[in-house]
Amino acid sequence: MEVRGTMADDATFALLQEIRDLEKQHLELLRTSVANQQQSLANQQQSLTVQQGVVERQKLALARSKRLWIFVLGRMFVLFFLGLFPIFSRLMLGH
């Protein structure tokens, strides 16, 4: 009877070891998965930071562009007015 008990105990022990090993593997996979998710979140955060920087630079470029167009159009208006000024002055002065 003792032989059967020992064989059953050995089988039970081997099964428990296999369960323990599988649980260790599962835990390691979970740790790896969590680490990968954390890295993914860090990468996404970095990407968002870069995108925000790009958006800010685009806003600045657009603002500069608007100011430049206003300056150019203003100068064109002044030049146009100065070009027409002699005509208006002759008409008004009657020359």
C-alpha positions in Angstrom: 0.0 0.0 0.0 2.8 2.3 0.7 4.1 2.0 -2.8 0.8 3.2 -4.2 0.7 6.1 -1.8 4.2 7.1 -2.8 3.4 7.0 -6.5 0.3 9.0 -6.0 2.2 11.5 -3.9 4.9 11.7 -6.6 2.3 12.3 -9.3 0.5 14.9 -7.1 3.8 16.6 -6.4 4.8 16.6 -10.1 1.4 18.0 -11.0 1.7 20.7 -8.3 5.2 21.6 -9.6 3.8 21.9 -13.2 1.0 24.1 -11.9 3.5 26.3 -10.1 5.7 26.5 -13.2 2.7 27.5 -15.3 1.7 30.1 -12.8 5.2 31.5 -12.9 5.1 31.6 -16.7 1.7 33.3 -16.6 2.9 35.9 -14.0 6.0 36.6 -16.1 3.8 37.1 -19.2 1.6 39.5 -17.2 4.6 41.5 -16.1 5.9 41.7 -19.6 2.5 42.7 -20.9 2.2 45.5 -18.2 5.7 46.7 -19.0 4.9 46.8 -22.7 1.7 48.7 -22.0 3.6 51.2 -19.9 6.1 51.7 -22.6 3.3 52.1 -25.1 1.7 54.8 -22.9 5.0 56.5 -22.5 5.5 56.5 -26.3 2.0 57.9 -26.8 2.6 60.6 -24.3 5.8 61.6 -26.1 4.0 61.6 -29.4 1.3 63.9 -28.0 4.0 66.2 -26.7 5.7 66.3 -30.1 2.4 66.9 -31.8 1.5 69.8 -29.4 4.9 71.3 -30.2 4.2 71.0 -34.0 0.7 72.6 -33.5 2.3 75.5 -31.6 4.9 76.1 -34.3 2.2 76.0 -37.0 0.2 78.6 -35.1 3.2 80.8 -34.8 4.0 80.4 -38.5 0.3 81.2 -39.4 0.4 84.3 -37.2 3.7 85.5 -38.9 2.2 84.8 -42.3 -0.9 86.8 -41.5 1.2 89.8 -40.3 3.4 89.5 -43.4 0.3 89.6 -45.7 -1.2 92.5 -43.9 2.2 94.4 -44.2 2.4 93.5 -48.0 -1.2 94.5 -48.7 -0.8 97.7 -46.7 2.3 98.6 -48.6 0.6 97.8 -51.9 -2.3 100.1 -50.9 0.0 102.9 -50.0 1.9 102.5 -53.3 -1.4 102.4 -55.2 -2.6 105.5 -53.4 0.7 107.3 -54.0 0.5 106.3 -57.7 -3.0 107.8 -58.0 -2.3 110.8 -55.8 -1.0 113.0 -58.6 -4.1 112.3 -60.6 -6.4 113.3 -57.7 -4.4 116.3 -56.8 -4.6 117.6 -60.4 -8.4 117.0 -60.4 -8.9 118.8 -57.1 -6.6 121.7 -57.8 -8.0 122.0 -61.3 -4.6 121.8 -63.1 
